Amino acid sequence: MSAAAATLEGSDVWRPAINPWIIAITVTLATFMEVLDTSIANVSLPHIAGSLSAGVDESTWILTSYLVSNAIVLPLSGWLSSIMGRRNFYMSCVALFTVSSFLCGLAPNLATLIFFRVLQGAGGGGLQPSEQAILADTFPPAKRGMAFAVYGIAVVTAPAIGPTLGGWITDNFTWRWIFFINIPVGILSILLTSRLIEDPPFLRRRKLRETHIDYIGLGLVALGLGTLQVVLDKGQRDDWFDSHFILTLSIISAAALLFAIYWEWTHEDPVVDLHLFRDRTFGISNLLMFMLGFALLGSTLLLPLFMQTLLGYTAERSGLALMPGGFTIMLLLPLVGFLLSRYSPRWMLFFGLSMLSISLFNMTRFDLQIDFRAVTLARVLQAAGMAFLFVPINTAAYAFLPRDKNNAASGLMNLARNIGGSVGISFVTTLLDRRTQAHLNYLSHNLSAANPALRSMLNGATQTMHAHGASGEFATKQAYALIEAAVQRQATMLSYLDNFQILGIAILALLPLVFLVKKGKPGAVAAH
């Protein structure tokens, strides 16, 4: 009994043989590559479609296929790590991602590219949860904040620079290079991982005990999350439940996920350990991570669209406006990691949510005359709030869990962020379309011949067209077209403001949840 206690104690204080910061940098390489790949292909989609002779609707499956397989693997990564060993699973994911990236770059047609994107998404889905679990086991609780800050730099900044980098590569080389650039990074990551990473003793013991495979749970989770991701990605394009395809997939997804929750909760050896949600702090951390993904990816989609469609910016210029926000996060994350070693995560969560909400409300003051500097500063303010959220959320999530649950916890946390991002993108694109139509209908009520302001604008525009050589009838038509375009721009502008306001309210409503997070001294190890 004393020998068993000594072994357990030894596993609890296990630390790697080499410097943990070398491990942190090693595992961050592949994760940065994977997160970058989720956004880098977006801007190159028209080029890919044209090169492969595909339609716009068909080409969007290049993005959807990746997200579907990625979402399926995320919650299963903890279970797969237990079966294969975390180091072996992580290396397998890097290898699969790298090889499939190479094959994506060689794809001769759309069907082949989509198939390889499915493989790429499956490989990428296991990288982030594995890295988080490795960091949680490699660093003692007092230093986890700084370790997660390194991880956060990769996860939060990669989506911001992805579209800009993808556009530059596509313009100067070819779209195939957005996949080929993953190859050297993947090879380097495999070499470093094979030499530097090892599994803790308690994971090696657990691996020997894992023999039973929950095929029903595996199938239900894959079916539910896969169909959910298709619904979120295709819903707005197909007009949601007016489409029989989306309605059918929604019913399948809801039924599969509800049954999966029941099955996994009652099963003796589940592939997804839902009992982790018994810990209040872990459950709240997942909700906060979901909303962080919701706000991060939702606003990251809105801002470039706003700048390109209403302000007339190029893709490169809009990317430059977002870039200082990425640098802000990179500068603040180490500070957040340092503060976490001295203060409770609750204070930083409260500050981060407040800052993020204020930044979103600040964006409701945008107008069609806003300059580059004002947009950039608004993004910087938003980035400052996000920097104070990502690391504290992750730190709080692991604070009261047993170490042998880190793998399962990592998969669920990353799933929450990814699904939150998908829901956020679907939400803002739908709201943008619906609110634009609503504002357009409202503004159109004032466009009557009895409105003196409208008559004045028509006369002024007609005279301007006359001055530029247009005939009488054509000048009048051009004047009406100018007014119609102006009303459309105003309606779209108001729709963006509605989006920013609703996002701000949603984040503000999360503040009371911060006080439900368990209190814990910085660096204290929870008793298990």
C-alpha positions in Angstrom: 0.0 0.0 0.0 2.9 2.4 0.9 4.5 1.4 -2.5 1.4 2.3 -4.3 1.1 5.6 -2.5 4.6 6.4 -3.3 4.1 5.6 -7.0 1.0 7.8 -7.1 2.8 10.6 -5.4 5.6 10.3 -7.8 3.3 10.5 -10.8 1.7 13.6 -9.3 5.0 15.4 -9.1 6.3 14.1 -12.4 8.1 16.6 -14.5 9.9 16.2 -17.9 13.6 15.6 -18.1 14.2 18.7 -20.3 13.3 22.4 -19.9 9.5 22.7 -20.0 9.7 25.9 -22.1 11.4 23.9 -24.9 8.4 21.5 -24.8 6.0 24.5 -24.9 7.6 26.0 -28.0 7.8 22.5 -29.7 4.1 21.7 -29.3 3.0 25.3 -30.2 4.6 25.0 -33.7 2.1 22.5 -35.0 -0.9 24.1 -33.3 -0.1 27.5 -34.8 0.1 25.8 -38.2 -3.2 24.1 -37.7 -5.1 27.2 -36.4 -3.6 29.2 -39.3 -5.0 26.7 -41.8 -8.5 27.1 -40.6 -8.6 30.7 -41.9 -5.9 30.9 -44.5 -8.0 29.1 -47.2 -11.0 31.4 -46.9 -9.6 34.3 -48.9 -8.2 31.9 -51.6 -11.5 30.1 -52.2 -12.4 32.0 -55.4 -9.0 31.2 -56.8 -9.3 27.5 -55.9 -12.8 27.3 -57.4 -11.6 28.9 -60.6 -8.5 26.7 -60.9 -10.5 23.5 -60.3 -13.5 24.6 -62.5 -15.9 24.5 -59.5 -18.9 26.6 -58.6 -19.0 28.9 -55.6 -21.5 26.7 -53.7 -19.4 23.6 -54.4 -16.1 25.2 -53.4 -17.4 26.1 -49.9 -17.2 22.3 -49.1 -13.4 22.9 -49.1 -14.0 24.8 -45.8 -16.9 22.7 -44.5 -15.2 19.4 -44.9 -12.3 20.5 -42.8 -14.5 21.9 -40.1 -16.6 18.7 -39.9 -13.8 16.3 -39.4 -12.1 18.7 -37.1 -15.1 19.0 -34.9 -15.6 15.2 -34.7 -12.0 14.5 -33.6 -11.8 17.3 -31.0 -13.9 15.7 -28.2 -12.5 12.2 -29.0 -8.9 13.3 -28.7 -8.7 12.5 -25.0 -10.0 9.0 -25.5 -7.7 8.4 -28.5 -4.7 9.6 -26.4 -5.6 7.1 -23.8 -5.6 4.3 -26.4 -2.5 5.3 -28.4 -0.5 7.2 -25.8 -0.6 11.0 -25.9 2.8 11.4 -27.5 2.1 8.8 -30.3 -1.4 10.3 -30.9 0.1 13.8 -31.1 2.8 12.7 -33.6 0.2 10.8 -35.6 -1.9 13.9 -35.9 1.0 16.1 -37.0 2.0 13.5 -39.6 -1.5 13.1 -40.9 -1.9 16.9 -41.1 1.4 17.4 -42.9 0.9 14.6 -45.4 -2.7 15.6 -46.2 -1.5 19.2 -46.6 0.9 18.1 -49.3 -1.8 16.1 -51.0 -4.2 19.0 -50.8 -1.6 21.1 -52.7 -1.4 18.4 -55.4 -5.2 17.9 -55.7 -6.2 17.7 -59.4 -9.9 18.3 -58.9 -12.5 19.4 -56.3 -13.6 16.0 -55.1 -10.0 15.0 -54.3 -9.2 18.2 -52.5 -12.3 17.8 -50.3 -11.3 14.3 -49.4 -7.8 15.4 -48.4 -9.3 18.3 -46.5 -11.3 15.8 -44.4 -8.0 14.0 -43.6 -6.3 17.3 -42.8 -9.1 18.3 -40.5 -8.9 14.9 -38.7 -5.2 15.4 -38.1 -5.7 19.0 -37.0 -8.4 18.2 -34.6 -6.1 16.3 -32.3 -3.3 18.9 -32.1 -4.8 21.6 -29.9 -6.3 19.3 -27.2 -3.0 17.3 -27.1 -0.9 20.5 -26.7 -3.1 21.8 -23.9 -2.9 18.5 -22.0 0.9 18.3 -22.5 1.3 21.9 -21.1 -1.0 21.1 -18.2 1.1 18.1 -17.2 4.4 19.6 -18.0 4.1 22.8 -15.9 3.1 23.0 -12.2 -0.1 24.9 -11.5 1.8 28.1 -10.5 3.4 28.3 -14.0 0.5 27.1 -16.1 -0.7 30.7 -16.7 2.5 31.6 -18.5 2.5 28.3 -20.4 -1.0 28.8 -21.7 0.0 32.3 -22.7 2.5 30.9 -25.1 -0.3 28.6 -26.4 -2.7 31.5 -26.6 -0.4 33.5 -28.8 -0.6 30.8 -31.4 -4.3 30.2 -31.1 -5.5 33.8 -31.0 -3.2 35.5 -33.4 -3.2 32.8 -36.2 -6.9 33.5 -37.3 -6.0 37.2 -37.5 -3.1 36.9 -39.8 -4.4 33.9 -41.8 -6.6 35.8 -44.3 -3.8 38.4 -45.0 -1.2 35.7 -45.4 -3.5 33.6 -47.6 -4.2 36.6 -49.9 -0.5 37.5 -50.2 0.5 33.9 -51.1 -2.4 33.5 -53.6 -1.6 36.9 -55.3 2.2 36.3 -55.5 2.4 32.5 -56.0 -0.5 30.1 -56.3 -3.2 28.8 -53.9 -1.4 25.5 -53.7 1.3 27.1 -51.6 -1.2 27.8 -48.7 -1.0 24.0 -48.2 2.7 23.5 -49.1 3.9 25.9 -46.4 2.7 23.4 -43.7 5.2 20.8 -44.8 8.5 22.1 -43.4 6.7 23.1 -40.1 5.1 19.7 -39.8 8.4 17.8 -40.4 10.2 20.0 -37.9 7.4 19.4 -35.3 7.6 15.6 -35.8 11.4 15.6 -35.3 11.3 17.7 -32.2 8.3 15.9 -30.7 9.9 12.4 -31.2 13.0 13.6 -29.3 11.6 15.9 -26.6 8.1 14.7 -25.6 7.3 11.8 -23.3 4.1 10.6 -21.6 3.8 10.9 -17.8 3.8 7.6 -15.8 0.1 7.8 -14.9 -0.8 8.0 -18.6 1.4 5.0 -19.5 -0.4 3.0 -16.7 -3.8 4.0 -17.9 -3.0 3.1 -21.5 -2.4 -0.5 -20.4 -5.9 -0.6 -18.9 -7.7 0.7 -22.0 -9.2 -2.2 -23.9 -12.9 -1.5 -24.5 -14.1 0.6 -27.4 -17.4 2.4 -27.1 -18.5 2.1 -30.7 -22.1 3.4 -30.1 -20.8 6.5 -28.4 -18.2 7.0 -31.1 -20.8 6.8 -33.8 -23.3 9.1 -32.1 -20.7 11.8 -31.3 -19.3 11.7 -34.9 -22.8 11.9 -36.4 -24.1 14.6 -34.1 -21.1 16.9 -34.4 -20.5 16.3 -38.1 -24.1 17.2 -39.1 -24.1 20.1 -36.6 -21.0 21.6 -38.3 -22.6 21.3 -41.8 -25.8 23.0 -40.5 -23.8 25.9 -39.0 -21.6 26.3 -42.1 -24.3 26.0 -44.7 -27.4 27.3 -42.9 -27.3 30.9 -43.9 -26.4 30.1 -47.5 -29.4 27.7 -47.8 -31.8 29.9 -45.9 -31.8 27.7 -42.8 -35.0 25.7 -42.1 -36.6 26.7 -45.4 -34.1 24.2 -46.8 -35.1 20.5 -46.5 -31.4 19.6 -46.4 -30.6 21.8 -43.4 -33.8 20.8 -41.6 -33.1 17.1 -42.0 -29.5 17.5 -40.8 -30.7 19.6 -37.8 -33.1 16.9 -36.7 -30.4 14.2 -37.1 -27.8 16.3 -35.2 -30.2 17.1 -32.3 -31.3 13.5 -32.0 -27.8 12.1 -32.2 -26.3 14.6 -29.7 -29.1 14.2 -27.2 -28.8 10.4 -27.3 -25.0 10.7 -27.2 -25.3 12.8 -24.0 -27.5 10.1 -22.3 -25.3 7.3 -23.6 -22.0 8.8 -22.6 -23.3 9.9 -19.2 -24.4 6.4 -18.3 -21.8 4.3 -20.1 -19.0 2.8 -17.9 -16.2 3.7 -20.3 -17.3 6.6 -22.5 -15.3 8.1 -25.4 -16.3 11.6 -24.1 -16.2 12.0 -20.3 -19.2 14.3 -19.7 -18.8 13.7 -15.9 -16.2 16.4 -16.0 -19.0 18.9 -16.1 -19.9 18.0 -12.5 -17.1 20.4 -11.6 -18.7 23.8 -11.6 -15.6 25.7 -12.6 -14.9 23.4 -15.6 -18.5 23.8 -16.8 -18.4 27.6 -16.5 -15.0 27.7 -18.2 -16.4 25.8 -21.2 -19.3 28.2 -21.5 -16.8 31.2 -21.3 -14.6 29.5 -23.9 -17.6 29.0 -26.2 -18.5 32.7 -26.0 -14.9 33.7 -26.5 -14.8 31.7 -29.7 -18.2 33.2 -30.6 -17.0 36.8 -30.2 -13.5 36.3 -31.5 -14.4 34.6 -34.8 -17.7 36.5 -35.2 -16.0 39.9 -35.0 -12.9 38.7 -36.9 -15.4 38.0 -39.8 -17.3 41.2 -39.4 -14.5 43.7 -39.3 -12.8 42.8 -42.7 -16.2 42.6 -44.4 -17.1 46.0 -43.0 -13.8 47.5 -44.2 -13.9 45.9 -47.7 -17.6 46.3 -48.5 -18.4 49.7 -47.0 -15.0 51.5 -46.6 -13.5 50.2 -49.9 -10.4 48.7 -48.3 -8.4 46.0 -50.1 -8.0 42.6 -48.5 -4.4 43.6 -47.6 -5.3 46.9 -46.1 -8.1 45.4 -44.0 -5.6 42.8 -42.8 -3.2 45.5 -41.8 -5.9 47.2 -39.7 -6.4 43.9 -37.8 -2.7 43.2 -37.4 -2.0 45.6 -34.4 -4.7 43.7 -32.5 -2.7 40.5 -32.9 0.5 42.3 -31.7 -1.5 43.6 -28.7 -2.5 40.0 -27.7 1.1 38.8 -28.1 2.4 41.6 -25.8 -0.3 41.2 -23.2 -0.5 37.4 -22.9 2.9 37.0 -21.1 1.7 39.7 -18.6 -1.6 37.8 -18.1 0.4 34.6 -17.4 2.6 36.5 -14.9 -0.5 38.0 -13.1 -2.1 34.5 -12.9 0.7 33.3 -10.7 -0.2 36.0 -8.1 -4.0 36.6 -8.5 -7.1 34.5 -8.9 -8.3 34.0 -12.5 -11.7 35.5 -11.4 -10.3 39.0 -11.4 -8.8 38.8 -14.8 -11.9 37.1 -16.2 -14.0 40.0 -14.9 -11.6 42.6 -16.4 -11.4 40.7 -19.7 -15.1 40.4 -20.2 -15.7 44.0 -19.2 -13.0 45.2 -21.7 -14.3 43.0 -24.5 -17.9 44.2 -23.9 -16.8 47.9 -23.9 -14.8 47.4 -27.1 -17.9 45.9 -28.9 -20.1 48.7 -27.7 -17.4 51.1 -28.9 -17.7 49.6 -32.4 -21.4 50.6 -32.4 -20.1 54.2 -32.9 -18.6 53.3 -36.3 -19.9 55.2 -39.4 -19.2 55.4 -43.1 -16.6 58.1 -42.6 -14.5 56.3 -40.0 -10.8 56.3 -40.7 -8.1 53.6 -40.7 -6.7 54.7 -37.3 -10.1 54.5 -35.5 -10.8 51.0 -36.8 -7.3 49.8 -35.8 -7.6 51.3 -32.3 -11.0 49.7 -31.9 -9.5 46.3 -32.7 -6.6 46.9 -30.3 -9.1 47.6 -27.5 -11.0 44.4 -28.3 -7.7 42.4 -28.4 -6.8 43.7 -25.0 -10.0 42.2 -23.6 -9.5 38.9 -25.3 -5.9 38.6 -24.0 -7.3 38.7 -20.4 -9.7 35.9 -21.2 -8.1 33.1 -23.0 -5.4 32.2 -20.5 -7.5 32.6 -17.3 -10.3 30.5 -18.8 -7.9 27.6 -19.5 -6.1 28.0 -16.2 -9.4 27.9 -14.2 -10.7 24.9 -16.3 -7.8 22.6 -15.1 -7.5 23.9 -11.6 -9.8 21.4 -9.9 -9.5 18.4 -12.2 -7.4 15.3 -11.6 -4.3 15.2 -13.8 -5.4 12.0 -15.5 -8.5 13.9 -16.8 -6.4 16.6 -18.6 -6.7 14.8 -22.0 -10.5 14.6 -21.9 -10.7 18.2 -20.5 -8.6 19.5 -23.4 -10.8 18.0 -26.0 -14.0 19.5 -24.5 -12.4 22.9 -24.1 -11.2 23.1 -27.7 -14.6 21.8 -28.9 -16.3 24.6 -27.0 -14.1 27.2 -28.6 -14.5 25.8 -32.1 -18.2 25.2 -32.0 -18.5 28.7 -30.4 -16.6 30.1 -33.4 -18.8 28.3 -35.9 -22.0 29.4 -34.1 -20.6 33.0 -34.0 -19.9 33.1 -37.7 -23.3 31.7 -38.6 -25.0 34.1 -36.2 -23.4 37.3 -37.4 -23.8 36.4 -41.1 -27.5 35.6 -40.6 -28.1 38.7 -38.5 -26.2 40.9 -41.0 -28.4 39.7 -43.8 -31.7 39.9 -41.9 -31.1 43.3 -40.2 -29.9 44.8 -43.5 -33.2 43.9 -45.1 -35.1 45.2 -42.1 -33.3 48.6 -42.1 -33.7 48.8 -45.9 -37.4 48.4 -45.6 -37.5 51.1 -42.9 -35.4 53.6 -44.8 -37.3 53.0 -48.0 -40.5 54.4 -46.3 -38.9 57.8 -46.5 -38.2 57.6 -50.2 -41.3 59.2 -51.5 -41.9 62.0 -54.0 -43.3 64.1 -51.2 -40.1 64.1 -49.3 -38.3 67.5 -49.9 -34.9 66.0 -49.0 -35.3 63.3 -51.5 -36.3 65.8 -54.3 -33.3 68.0 -53.4 -30.9 65.0 -53.6 -32.4 63.9 -56.9 -32.1 67.3 -58.4 -28.5 67.7 -57.3 -27.5 64.2 -58.5 -29.2 64.7 -61.8 -27.4 68.0 -62.4 -24.1 66.4 -61.5 -24.8 63.6 -64.1 -25.7 66.3 -66.7 -22.4 68.1 -66.0 -20.6 64.8 -66.7 -22.2 64.5 -70.1 -25.2 62.2 -69.4 -28.5 62.8 -71.3 -31.6 64.0 -69.5 -33.3 60.6 -69.0 -30.1 58.7 -68.4 -29.0 61.4 -65.8 -32.2 60.9 -63.9 -31.8 57.1 -63.8 -28.2 57.5 -62.6 -29.4 59.8 -59.9 -31.9 57.2 -58.7 -29.2 54.5 -58.8 -26.9 56.7 -56.6 -29.6 57.2 -54.0 -30.5 53.5 -54.0 -26.8 52.6 -53.4 -26.6 55.2 -50.6 -29.7 53.8 -48.9 -28.3 50.2 -49.3 -25.0 51.3 -47.7 -26.7 53.0 -44.8 -28.9 49.9 -44.2 -25.8 47.7 -44.2 -24.0 50.0 -41.9 -26.8 49.9 -39.4 -26.8 46.1 -39.6 -23.2 46.0 -38.6 -23.9 48.2 -35.7 -26.7 45.9 -34.6 -24.2 43.0 -34.7 -21.7 44.8 -32.6 -24.3 45.8 -30.0 -25.8 42.2 -29.7 -22.3 40.8 -29.3 -21.5 43.4 -26.6 -24.7 42.6 -24.7 -24.0 38.8 -24.9 -20.5 39.2 -23.4 -21.8 41.6 -20.7 -24.4 39.1 -19.7 -21.5 36.6 -18.8 -20.1 38.8 -16.0 -22.2 37.2 -13.2 -20.8 33.8 -14.1 -17.3 34.9 -13.1 -18.4 34.8 -9.5 -19.4 31.2 -9.8 -15.8 30.2 -10.6 -14.3 28.5 -7.5 -11.8 30.6 -5.5 -8.3 29.2 -5.6 -5.0 30.5 -4.5 -2.5 31.1 -7.4 -0.5 28.0 -8.0 -2.5 25.9 -5.6 -3.0 22.2 -6.5 -6.5 21.0 -6.1 -7.0 18.0 -3.9 -8.3 15.0 -5.8 
